[in-house]
Amino acid sequence: MMLRILPHSAAPTICRGQFKSTAFRLAVRSLRPVVVPLSHRSRYATTAAHAGDAPTDLAYTRNIGIIAHIDAGKTTTTERMLFYSGFSRRIGNVDEGSTVMDYLPAERARGITITSACITFPWHTHTVNLIDTPGHADFTFEVERAIRVLDGAVTILDGVAGVEAQTEKVWRQAERYNIPRIIFVNKLDRMGAGFGRTVKEIGVKLNGWPAVMQIPMYETDEASDEVFKGVVDVVENRVFRWGESGGDGRNVEVYDFNWLKEKMPKLHEEALRARVALVELLSEFDDHLVEMYLELGDHQFIPATEIKKVLRRLTLNGRGRVIPVFCGASFRNIGVQPLLDGVVDYLPSPQDRPPAAVSYYEGKETALLDISDDRICALAFKVIHDPKRGMMVFVRVYSGVLTRASHLLNTNLQTKERAQRLLRMYADDAVDIPSIQTGHIGVILGLKHTRTGDTLISEPTVPKHSPQHQHNKKLLLSALNKEGTLQLRPITVPPPVFFASLEPNTLGEQKHLEEVLQILLREDPSLHVSVDPDSGQTLLSGMGELHLEIARDRLVNDLKAKADMGKINIGYRETVTGPLGPVVRKVYDREIAGRRSAAAISAAVGSVGDFNEDYNAAESAYNEIIALDSGNVLTVTVLQRMLPPGPAEERLLRNLSPQPCAPGNEDLHLPQHLQSYATTLRPALLSGALAALSRGPFLGFPLHSTHVHLTLNPNTDIFSASESTSSAMTSATRLTITTALRSAFGGTNNIEGGNRGDGKVQLMEPVMNVAISVPENDLGTVVSDISGARGGNVYALDDDVDDSLDNDHHAHSPRAVAHAGTSPHPTHPHHSSGVSKVKEETLVIDPARIYVPLDARGLTHKSAAQHEFRPRTIRARVPLKEMIGYLRHLRSLTKGRGSFVMAVDRFERMDKGRERGVLLEIRGDGSKAIGR
């Protein structure tokens, strides 16, 4: 006999705006149910509780993120989570701009998520720290820094569009950090939705075995239309039915399989097949489940607790071999409560994650962080500027307890900070808290210098009256110095591809513009600011057109900068073609503040494609190859010391270090002030090379795929200790490489005359990997436009999944495919949460082995018109210049139903015709150089 549970009274909840008074407290009571016997049905009841009163025990904590393609329903799903947990009194609507999570004016105006928002709410006995991330490709850095501190993620898919391009991208981002993930197939109430088709795409495109936890349930209404009414839970053998049309989704009817067998026999048969498929899939990875099946003799007799235990273990490893799949329709308030149960059941607590890896001495030593350590160790993953609160630094605490007024050390900047106040965030609202526990996420106020990606630790102190301090002072100081270099894995910042000029309205506004730009850069490290040395213009670079538009709105509307942004341009690159050219030697000799600074070095430049590692290696005492950003390579050659006899030799010998600077290169000796190549001379040469490569000789764009060979002769290039300092070596290196690049260019940069020189410097343009989603009927039109007018290369037409694969019954079993040749999954010493260092052999998914549920609508009346609206994906490589403003054109071709995402694939050399077009465009703008 089942029980019917009805709420006795409404519990008080928390709504936005109630946190403005820090003294405000809510005492929230759990719902007191009244139990009424009922044959096959019960009510799915949830409890409401204040997040501040929720337990902080790590075992009952979930740090999760919502990741997906744009418009998959991330914010809509989050709003339902907040409502059903008792956090909010009403369900926000994205179209109306009334959501809790999208609180910025730009987000509400555009109807998209721009910045990741944090919120804490309870679910039953657990505390959920949730981050809602953007889905637009321009804001991929927001996803990156959110994933960096999460323990698990919910990936939301559009049941109509399936696995879209940006979904694959965010899935790979989570995969790099070994983040456990579950999937929620949303929008199954829409025309053209296909749950089975989406399940197959999960296996093929996301490279994991989908574990179908639920199948959708449709009912036929009076007009013979199929209406999405609920989901069938194949683990617990029960049915969730949302009977109210247009209700808020709180009243959920729960039935057993007897009711399903009586009302919908075909769906009941499919549910039994789904459970068999789930048990068989899990049995491929767990021998205990096989033994239990052999003992019980039926898949249906396997206890749900055992299935959950195995599935949780397979999900927690973060490799994505087995992916729990839930379903629903968030906008119709269907399926969100069981999804929250899945978050608690299958996603990890901070205790379930591998220890965070840390490094010392800039990565030279590595270790694992002990979560039980009392010392504070936290990662700042987000910084925002609040006009009332000041700089707010979002942190994840990995060890220790961060309390108010704690003294912290920023190990990246080696600066001391003080945590003046601690907050727990509820989107744009906050409450003061006394501490942030291990494994939790919170906000620190009062940090003056901390940036995104910085590591914060408790300030190291030496015991004053300890005997160990008296007898082992040197050992203690050494340990403290090591602790002061501890760093968690930083957050990778992608390079920008668009830029635009910024001009203050008046000269008096220049200082204010510079100040607010520093605030903006601290908030969003994926933005870059530089100054063109020729024109003096301030250039702001970002990830895309929308990214720069949002940055402009933030500058003008929020930070009150009085400035104008110019036309958005493309960040091209320059490269040197051909092998290494002639060697150029320059002497840097200047007087600075009354002191002479002098040094010399030789350089040659060429293409990385014509790189010869044996160049001049025979005569060298030391040869090092350094890989730089943007595909550039720097080779440093230090020649052997060969001094003629005489007074000069005696003078230099007095300054020589008696120790070789590099093991295995005993003949390499440098003057005393440059005795350490690794810590003194190498950084100086590297800084000079990076500065020279940041601006090319043609149009001032950064260099790409260029090989620079530096040759240092200690006999002739290094002068006295007071003259050839490390800064002098940096200046000499920059001067020499710049001269070599100009020599390779072979001409002056005369834009007005169109002269590009007769040398071997060539422009490179960013080529984008584009995924365009269009209806079936518009496929030919869009393909023709991409491959014709826009000069793109269409390399794939991504149909949903090739149905012919279903007939292949000779494939390997999941066990044979998944476990063949696998090896332990080691972690990179500088990565946290078990990021793979040596990639495990790729898991091969055979689509024929994937359980694909029958389309529930196919059990009744499947609409023949669905094929017309089924999306198709075009994958192409297109020059970025041709994609500017493409969205408006695509919508005109597809009657508003097309969308696309793109990411930088690579930089390619431009032919003379496209180069000439860039020159004409620059000449039309009246600029003499554009950079970055």
N, C-alpha and C positions, 0 to 999 in steps of 0.2 A: 504494500500500500504506500502511495506517495503522499506527501504533505503539501498543503497549500499555505504559503507564507504571505501574509498581508502586513503592510506597515501600520503600526498603531498610531504614530504621530510623525509629523514632518520634523526632521532634524534641522537645526540651524546650520547655515552654510556661510562661507566666506565669499564675498564678492569684491570686485575691484573697487578701490577707493577707501576700503576700511582699514588700510594699514597706515594712513597718514598720521594717526595718533599712535605713537609707539607704546602708550599705556593701554591701548585697546587689546582686550583678550576675550577669546571666545571659549566657553566651555561647551563642548559638543557631545551630545549623548548618542550612543549607538541606537539603531532602530530596535524597538522591542516588538518582536513578531507575535502575532496571534496565530496559533496552529489550528488548521481546520482540515479534517480528513478529506481526501479527494482521491478518486480511483487511479487516474493515470497522469495527473497534472500537478504542477507546483509552480510557485512564483519565484523567479530569480531575484533575490533581494540583495541590495548592496548597502553598506554602511557609510555614513558620512562622518568625517573627523577632521579636526583642524590639523593642518600640516605641521604646525608648531608643536602639537601634542603627540605627533606620530613618533614611533620608536626610532632611535638613532643607532640601534644595534646593527653592526655591519651585515650580519646574516639576514636582516630584514630590510636591507637597503638595495635599491636598484638605480643605477645611473644609466639612463638610456637616452637615445636620440631617435628622432623621426627623420628618416632620409628617403628621398624619392625624386623622381622627375617632376618638373614643374606641372602644376595642376593635377597631380595625382590624388590630392586630398589630405595632405599632411596637416595643415592648420585646422581643417574641418574635423579630422579625427581627434586632434589634440583638444579641441573645444569640447567634444563629447566626453573625453576622458576627464576633463576638469569638472564637467557637469555631473557625471555619474559618481565621481569620487566625493562629491559634496563641496568642492572648492567654490564653484560659482552657482548662482541662482538661476541663470538663464543661459541658453546656448547661443554663442555668438555666431554671426554670419559674415563670411568673407566678403560677399557682394555688398552688404550693407555697411561694411567697415566697423563692425561692432565686436570683433574678436578680442580676446584677452591677449593673445600672443603677438599679433600684428598691431603694435601700438604706435609705431611711427606714422606721422601724417603721410609720408610717401608710400608706405605699405598699404594704408587704407585707401589712398587715392588710386593706386595702381592695382590693388587686389592681389598682390604677390608678397611673399616673404623676402625681405632684403637682408636683415640681420638675424643671427641666431638668438633666440630668447630662451632664458632659463626659468624654470618654475618647479616648485616642490609641492607635492600633494600626496595624500595617503590613499592606499588601496587595501582594504581589510586591515591586516596587521603589519603591512609593509609601508615604507616610505619610498616614494618614487621621485627622483630628481630627473626631470625631463628637459631636453634641449630640442626645440623645434628649429630645424635648419632650412635654409633656402633651397629651392630646386632649380633656380636659374643658373646657367653655366657661368655667367659673369661673376657669381658670388661663390665659386667653388672653394675659395679660401675659408669662407665661413664654415663650410662643411668640414674642411680639413682640420681646423683647430678645434671644432666641436668633437669630432671623432677621436682626436688625440687623447681626450680625457674621459671618454665614455667607457663603460664596461659592456654594454650591449646596444643593439640597434633594432628598431622596427622599420623594415623596408616596405613601403606602401606602393602597390602597383595599381594602375588603372585597368579594370577588368575588360575594357574595350580595347585600349591600345596595347596592353600586355607589357612586356619588358621593353622599355624605351631606352634611347641612347644614354640619357643622363642617369637613368637607373643603373645601367651597367657601370658608368663612371663612379658613382658614389659607392656602388657595391665593391669595386676594386679598391677604392680608398679605404673602406672598412677592412677589406681583406689584407691590406698591407700591415694593419695593426692587429690582425687576428681577432677582430671584434666578433663575438657571437651575434648571430642575426636570426630573426624570424621574419616571415613575410605575411602581409595582410593584403589580400586581393580585394580592392575597393571598387565601388561603382558597379556592382553586379545588378543593380536595378535598371541600368540604362540599356537602350536598344543597341544590339550588337555586342553585348558583353558575352564573353566565353570563358568560363572558369577552367574547363579542361584544356582549352588552347593555351591559356596563360600558364597552367601548370607545366605543360610540355616546354614552353619557352623558358621557364625557370630552370629546368634541367639543362637545356641546350645552351642558353645564352649566359647563365650564371654559373654553369659548370658545377652543379651539385644535385644530389638526389632529393627531389621534393617529397617531404613526408606530409601527405594530405591529412590534416587534422579534422577538417570540416568539409562538408559539401553543401552547396546552396539549395534552398528549398523554395520552389515557386508554386503558386496557387493560381487557378484560373478564376477571374472575376466574372461578373454578369455580362460584360461585353466581350467575353472570350479572350481577354488579354491576360498574359501571364504576369503576375505581380510577385516580386521578390518579398517573401514573408519571413524567412528565418534561415537557420543553418542547422545541419545535422552534425552532432559531435560524435565522431566515430571512435573516440577514445573512451568516453564515459557512457556511450550507448544511450544518448539522450538527444532530444530535439528542442532547440530554442525557437520560439515563435513570437514574433512581435505582431500582435493582432490589431492594435489600434492604427488606423490610417491617419497620418498627420500628427500622431502623438509624440511625446518627448522621448520615448524609448525606455522609460523606467519600468513599465509594467511588461515583464517578459514571462511568457508562459513556457513552462518546461514540461515536456512529455517524455515518456519512455518509448522504447522501440516497439512495444505492443501497439501503442496508439499509431505509430508510423506504419506498421504492417497492416493495420486495419484501414487507415485513411489513404495511404499512398503505397501500395504494395511494390510498385516498380522502384520507387525511391528507396524503399526499405531494402530491396535486393541490392541496389547500388551501394547503400551504406554498408551492408555486410561485405561486399567485395572490397570496399575501401578499407575496412578494418583488416581483412586478410592481407591486402597489399601492404598496409602499414606494418603489421606484425612481421611479414616476410622480409620487408626492407630492413627493419631493425635487427632481425635475426642474422642478417648478413654481417653485422658488426658486433654481435653479442652472443656468445655461446650459451650463457645462462638462460637467455630467452628461448633458445632452441631446445634446451633440456626441459624447460617448463612446458613448451608446446608438446614435446614427445610424451611427457607425463600426463598432460590433460587431454590431449588428442583433438583439440578444436581451437581454432584461432579466437573464437568468441569467448572462450573461457579464460583467456589470459587476463589477469587483473589489470585494471587501469593504472594502478599505482606502479606496477612493474614496467608498463609501457612508458609512463612518464619518467621513471628513473633512468631508463636506458636512453630515452630521447634527450633528457636533460644532459646526460653525460656526453652524448655525441654533439650536442649544440655548444656546450661550454668550451670545447677545444678551439673554437673560432676558425676552423679550417673550411667550414661551409660544405663539408661532405654531405651531411644530412640537414635539410632545411625545413623546419616546421612551417606549414602553410595554413593560414586562417583565411576566412572570407567574410564579406559583409558589404554594407553600403552606409558609410558614415553619414551622408547627408540625409538619409532616411532613418537614421538612428538605429541601424541594425548591425549587430555583431561586435560592438565596441567593448561591452562588458566581458565577453569571453576572451577578447584579445588582451584585455588587462590581466585576466587570469593567466593567460599564456605568458605575459611578461614576467609575472611572479614565478610561474612554474618552470620556465625554460631559460630565462636570461640570468646571468650570474650576479651575485653580490660581489662587492670589492674583495671579499675573502676568497672567492672562487677564481680570481684572476691571477696569472703568474706574477711574481714579484717584479716591480719596476726596475729596469736596468739603469744604472748610473755610470758616469765616467768621471775620472779625475785627470787633472793636468791636461785639459783640452783633448780628451779621448785617448791618452797614452795608457791609462789604466782603467779597468772596468770592474764592476761588481754588481751585485743584486741588493736592492734596498729591502731591509727588514721592516715589514709593515708594523711589527710590534715595537719598533724602536721609539723611544720617547722623544727623540730629536725631531723637530719640525722639518718636513721636506714637502714643498708644495710647488706646483707649476702654474704660472700665470698664463692662461690661454686666451684671455680677451680683456681689452681695455676700452672703456667708453667714457666720454666726457658728459657729465650731467651738469646743467647750469646751476643747480642748487647744491648738489652733493660734491661736486668736483670730479676728480678722476676716480673711477670705480674699476678696480682690478678684480676680475673673476679668476678664482684659483680652484684647483683640485688638490686636496691635501692627501699625500701618499703615506705619510707617517707622522706620528706625534699629534698633538692637539693644539691648534692655533687659537690663542686666546686674545682678547682685547688688550691693547697696549704692548703686544709682544715686540721685541727687538729682533729684526730679521736682517740677514745678509743676502744681497743679490749677488750670486756667484758669477753671473755673466758679466755684470758691470763692476763687480767688486765695490759696491756701495752699500751703506747701511740704511735701512728703512725702519719705520715704526708703524705698526698697524693700529691706527687711532680708533677705528670703529669696524665692526664686522656686521654684515647684513646677510639675510637670506632673501633671495629674489623671487618675486612672483610677477614675472614679465617686467612691467615698468614700475611696479610697487615693491616695497621692501619693508622688512621689519628688522630691528636691531636684535642681535643674538650675542650671547657672551662668548661663544667659542664655535669653531668649525672642527668637527671630529674627523678622525682618520677615515678616508674613503668618501668623504662628502664634498660637495661643491658649495662655495659661498663667495662673498664679495668683501674685499678689503678697501676701506677708505683711508686716505692719508699717505699713500705711497707716491713719492715724488718722481721717481725715475724708472720704475719697473715697466717693462714692455711685454708684448706678446712673446711667449716662448722662454721667458726668464725663469730661472730656478731660484726659489726663496728657501733658505734654511734658517734655523735658529742660530743666532750669533754665537760663534765658538768662544768659549771662555776658558781660562786657565785657573784651576783651583789654587787659592792663595796660600793655604796652610797645609797642603797635602805633602806628606813625606816624598811621594813620587814626584811632586813638583820640585822639591829641593834636590833630589838625587838624579832625576832624569829630565832635567829641564829641556835639554836639546831634543830628546825624544818626543816630549809633549808638544813642543813648538812645531816639530816636523809633522806630527799627527794633525795638529790644528791647521797648519798650512795646507795639508792635503784635504782636510774637510772643507776648507774654504774654496776649493776648486771643484767641489761636487756639482755635477750638472745632470739633470734629467734630459731625455732626448728632446731636442728643440722641435719646433713646428716648421715644416718646410713651406717657404713662401714661393709661389710660382712667379715666373718673370712676366712683366706686362707686355702687351702687344699693341696698345693704342696710346696715343698721347694727345694733349691739347695744351695750348698756351694759356697762361693766366696773366692778366694785366690789371693792376689796381686802378681805380677810377682817378685817383690823384696820387701824387708823390707822398703826401702825408699818410696815405693808407697802406704804403708799402710795408711798414713795420708791423702793422696789425695783421696784414695778409701773411707775413712770414710766421707770426706767432700762431695763428689759427691753422696754418698748414702743418706746423709741428704737432698740434693737437690731432689733426686729421691723420697724420702718418702714424702716430702712436696708437690711434684707434684701429687703423686698417693698414697693416704692413704690406699688403699687396698693392698699395698705391706707392708711387715713387715720385719724388720731386727733384728736378735738376735745373740748372741755369745754363742756357746756351752762352758760351763764351764770346761768340761773335755778335749776336743780336742783343744779349742781355735779357732775353725773355725767360720767364719762369715757366717750366714745362711740367705738367702733371700727367703721369702715365698710369694706366690701369689695365684691367683684364678685358674690358669691352666697352661698347658705346653706352650701354645702360649703367655700367659701373661708374663711368666718368660723369654721366648725367646725375646720378645720385650723389656723387661726391660734390658736384657743383651746387646742387640744391642744399646739401649739408653746409657747405661753406657760406652760402649767401643767406639762407633762411635761419639756420640754427646757430652758426658761429658768427653771424652778422658781419661777414667780410664784404666790403664794397669793391667788388672786382668783376671783371667780365672774362668768360672763357671763350677762346677762339675755336676755330673749326677743329673737329676731331680728326687726327691724322693717324697714319699707320707707322709703327716703329719698324722700319726696314733695318737691314744689317749690311755691312760691307765685308768683303772677303778678298784675300790675295790669291790669285791663281798661279799655277806653275810651281816649279821647285824653288828651293831657297835661292834668293838673289845674291847680289854681291854683298860682301861684308862691309858694314859701315861702322867706323869707330869715331866716337865723339868724346870730347873732353868737357866736362862740366866744371867751370871755374868762375866762381862769383864770390863777392864779398858781402857778407850778411852780418849786420850789426857790428861792423868793425872786425869781423873774423873771416878769414878766407876759407871757403868751402870748395874742395876740388876732388874730382874722381873721374875715371874714364872706364869705358867698357865697349865691346864690339857686339854688333847684332846683325842678323840676317833674317829676312822674313820670306815666307812662302806658304804654300797650301798644305793643309794637313793631309790631303790625298797624296802628295808627293813627299811625305815625311820619310827621311832616311835616318835611322837611329845610329848608324855608324859614322855620322858626320863628325870628323875631327876627334873621334874618340881615342885614337891611338896615341895622340900627344897629350891627352888630358890626364891629370891626376885624379879628377873627380868628374863624373858625368851623371846628371839627374834629369829625368823626364817628369814633368808636372802637368797633370790634366787640369785645365781651367774650365770655367763656365763657358757656355755657348759653343762648345766643341773646340775651343782653342787649346793649343798645346805649347808649353814652354819648356825648352831644353836649356839647362845651365851646364856649361863646361868650364871647369877651372883648370888652367894649364899647369904643368909642372913648373916648379921653381928652378930656374936656371940662371944664376947670377954670375956675371964675370967677376974675377978677383979685383979688389980695389977698395977704396974708402967707402964707395956706395954700398958695397956688400956688407961691410962692417956696420954701417949705419942701420941697414935694414935688419941685420941679424940681431941687433940689440932689441928690436921690437917684435921678434918672432916668438910665437908660443911654442914651448917645448913639447906640446902634445898635439897629435894629429886631430883634425876636427871631425873626421868621420871614420868609423871602424873600417878597416880594409884599405884605407887610403893613407898610409903612413907618410907618403911623400908630400901630402898637402899640408902646408903650414901657412898661416896667415898672421898678420900683425896682431899684437896683443889685444888691441881694442876690437878686433874682428875675429878673435880666436875661435868662437863658436859659430860655425857655419849655420847650424840648425836654428839657433836662437837669435842670431844677429844679422848675418849677411843674407841668408835665404829670405827672411821676411822683407828685408830692404829691397832685394831684387824683385821679389814677387809683387810688392806694392807698386814699384815703378812700372812693371809690365802691365799690371791691371789698369793703372791710370792711363797708360799710352793706348791700350786696346779699347778703352771706353769711348774713344772718338776717332773715327776713321778719316783718311785724307780726302775722300771724295765728297761726301755730303755731311760728314760729321756723325754718322750713325756708328754704333758699336761694331767692333770686328767680330766675325763669326768664322769658325773653321779655319783659323789662321795659325800657322806654326811660326814661333819666334825662337831663334837660337841665339842665346847669349854666351859670349866667350869672355872670361875674365882672366887676364894675365896679371898675377900678383906683382910681377917685376916692374911693369910699366903703368898699370891702371890704378894702383893703390899708392897714395902719397903718404905724407906724415900722418900720425895719429890724430892730430888736431884738425887736419884738413879733410882726410878721407873718412868721414864719419858715416854712420848708417844712413842718415838723411841725405848726405852727399851722394852715396851710392844709389839711393832711390831716385834722386833728381837726374843723375847721369843715365840711369837705365831708361827713364821716361824720355829723356832728350834723344837718346840714341835710337830707340825703337820708333819714335815719332819721325825722326829723320829717315830711317829705313823705309817706313811706310810711304812717306812722301816721295821717296826715290822710286818705289815700286809703282806709285800712281803715275808718275811721269809727266805731270802737268799741273797747272794751277786750276783751282776750282772756280771757274768762271761760269756761273750759272746763266748769266744774261746772254753769253755767247754760245751756250750749249756745249762748251768744251769739257769733256770728261777725261782728257789726257790720253796719251797713247800707251800707257803702262798696263799693268795686269791687276788692277783693283776693280772689282765688279760688285754691283748691288745684289743683295739677296732679299727675297720677300717671304713673309710667312705664308705657308700653305696650310689650310685648315682641314681637319678631318670632320666632315659635315654629315650629320644624320638627319634626313628630312622625312617627316611623317606626313603622309597625304592619303586621302581616300583613294580607293581602287580606281574610280573613274578618272581621276586627275593624274594618274601615274605617268602616262605618256607625255603629257604637256610639261610636267615639271622636269622629267628626265631630259627632254629636248632642250629646255631652257638652260639647264645646268651644263650639259655637255656641249651646247652650241654657243649661245651668246656669252656665257660666263667662263668659257674655257676650262671647265672642270673635267675631272676624270671619274666617271661613275664606275666603281669597281664591284658593287654588289647591289642586288635588289633583294632585300631581306623580307621574303614572305614569312608568314607566321612560323611554321615549321613544315618541312616536307612530309606530307602525310604518307608518302610511299614508304617511309621508314617504319611505319607501323607493321608492315608485313614481313619484316626481317626477324625471323625467329631463331637465327643461328648466332646471335651475339653472345658475348660472355655474360656471366652473372654479375650482379653488382659486387659480390665479394671478390671475384676474380679480377674485375676491372679496377676496383677501388684500392685493393691491397697489393696489386702487382708491383713489385720493385719499390715499395715505399720504404722510407728510412725515418729515423727520429727527426723531430722538428726542432732543430736548435734555434736559439734566439740570438739576435745580434746584440753584442755587449752594450751598444749605445742606444738600443731600442727599449721602450717600455712595453709591458703587457705582451711580451712574447712575439715580437715581430720577427718574421722569418729571415734568417741570414742566408742559409742555403735553401733555395726553394725546393720544396718537395716535388717529386715527379708529378706532372700534371695529371689530375684525375680525369679519366676519359669517361664521359657519360654516353651510353648508348640509348638513344631515344626510344628504341623498341622495348627497353626494359623499364621505362618510366610508366607508372600507373597514371592513366589519364581518365579522370571521371567523365562519364557521359554528361553532355550538356543537359542540365536538369530541365531546361526548356525543351530539349529534344524528347524528353519523356512525355511531353504533352504536345504542344504545337509550336515548332520552331519557325520563326518568321523567315520567309524567303528573301525579304528585303535587307536582311542583316549584311549580306555579302557586299552590298553597295557601299555601306559605311565602314566596312572593315579597313583599318589603316594598313598601309604598306610603308615600308621604310626604305628610303634610297640612301645609300652610303657612297660618298664621293669625296674626292680631294679637290678643293677649290682655292685659288688665291684669295687671301683675305680682302684684298682691294675690291674684289667682285662681290663680296658678301656684305659690304656696308649698305645698310638700308634694305636688305633683302627681305626682311619679314613682311614689310608692307606689300612688296611685289608678290611674295608667295601667297599671301592672303587673297590678293586680287585674282590669282590663278586658280585658287581652290575654294573660292566663295567663303573665305574666312575659316576653313577647317584645317588648313595646313599649319605645321609648326616645325621648328628645327632647333638643333643644338649643335655647337661646334667647339672644337678645341684645337690648339696648335698641334699640328702633326710634325712639321719640320720647316726649316728654311731652305729655299731653293734659289739657285742663281737665276737672275732675270736675263732674258735675251735683250738685244740692242733695242728692239722696238718698244718693249715695256719699260726699259730704262729711260728711253727718250720721253715716254709719257710721264714718268715721274718728274723728270727735269722740267717739262712744260708746266706741270701742275705746281711745282715749287716756284717757277718763274711767275706764274699767274698770281700766286699768293704774295709775291713781292718779298719773299724771304731769301736770305742769302745762305742760310744753313738751317737745317732742322736736325735735332739730335734726340737721342735716347729712344 
